[in-house]
Amino acid sequence: MISPSQRLLDKLSISASVLCAFHCAALPIVLATFPVLSFLPSNDHTFHLALIALIAPMSVMAAFIGCKKHRDKLVFTGITLGILMLVFAAIFGHDLLGESGEKSMTVLATIVLALSHFRNYQLCRKQTCSH
């Protein structure tokens, strides 16, 4: 049976990943459209590190709880790869890949994380079958 904490962690992790992708993809458009918002403090590096500090523990806990039940290696690999890609993009991405490469890697990492959490959520729901 899927626990309420498992369900919540997967949903929060998916939401945080989508927020991260939205920030990377949409913030430049929003700032160009509404230049008055440019006065808001927006340190991308600090924001990325804060999101990683939020996403990583939730993702690890959700993966641990779920993988303990269904032992799906694809979920574990996807969550691990997604977190590593996010950390790499936040720390080294701008210097090694440039701004667009950093954003692309961050968006790709969040997609990998969101899909892995969705698979984790689905597999945990299947565990409720009685057969």
N, C-alpha and C positions, 0 to 999 in steps of 0.2 A: 504494500500500500504506500502511495506517495504521501510523505509527511507534509504538513503545512509549511514547515521551514524550508523543505526542499523546493516546493512550488514557489514560495516567496523569493528564495535566493535566485532561482533560475529567471524568474520574471524581472527582478531587480537588476540582475546582470545583463539581461537582454536590453532593458531600458537604459542602463548606463552606457552600454555599447552603442546604442542608437544615438544617445545624447552626444557621445564623443564624435561619432561620424557626422552628425548634424553640425556640431561646432566646427569641425574641420572643413566641411563642404559649404556651409551656408554663411558662416560669419563674414567672410570677405564680401559676399553679395549684400548682406544686411548692412554692413558698414559703408559700402559704396552707395547703397540706396538711401540710407539715413545717416549722413555724415555727422549729425549732431550726437550720435551714440559713440563717436570715437573718443570722447572725453572719458568714457568709462575705463577703469583700469582693466587691461586685458593682456596680461603677460602669458603668451601661449605656452611657454615652457612650464611655468608654475601651474597653469590650468591642466596641462597634460600629466604632470606629476601628481596633481590632486586627483584626477580621474583614475590614474593607475592605482593610487593608494585606496581608492574606493572600489574599483573593479576587481583588482587582483584577489583580495581576501574573499569577496563574495563568490567569485568564480571558482576559487580553490575549494571553498566549503561546499558549494553546490556540486562540483565535480566529485569530491570525496564522498559525499552522501549518496549521490546517484550511482557512481561507479562501484561503490561497495555493494549496491543492490544488483545492478545489471552487468557489471564488468565489461562494458563496451570500450574497446581500445580507441575507437574513432572519437568518442567524446573526450576521453582523456588527452589524446593527441591534439585534437582541435583546440581545446581550452589551453593546454600548455603552449602550443604554437601561437595562438592569439595573444596570450599574455606576453610571451617573449618578443613578438613583433611589436606590440605596443611599447614595451620598455625600450626596445632598440630604437624605434621611431622617436620616442620622447627624448632619449639621451643623445643618440648619435645621428638621427635622421637628417636634421637640418644641415649638419656639417658634411655628411657623406653623400646624401641623396639630393640635397637642395630642398627648397621650400615645397615645390610640387611633389617631389618624391616622398618627402616626409608625410605630406597630407595623403598621398595615395597609399602609402604603407599603413598609415593609421586607419584609413577607411577600410582597407582590406583586412586588417587585423580585427576590426570591430565586426566585420561581416563574418569572419571565421568564428569569432567568439559567440556571436548571436546565433549562428547556425548550430554550433556545438551545444549551446545551452538549450536550444529548441529541441535538438535530438535527445539530449539528456532528459528534458521534461517529458517528451513523448515516451521514451523507454521506461521511465519511472511510472508513468500512467499505465503502461501495459502490464506492469508487475502486479496490478490489482486484479488481473484475471484469476479466476479460481481454478482453471484447468492446468 
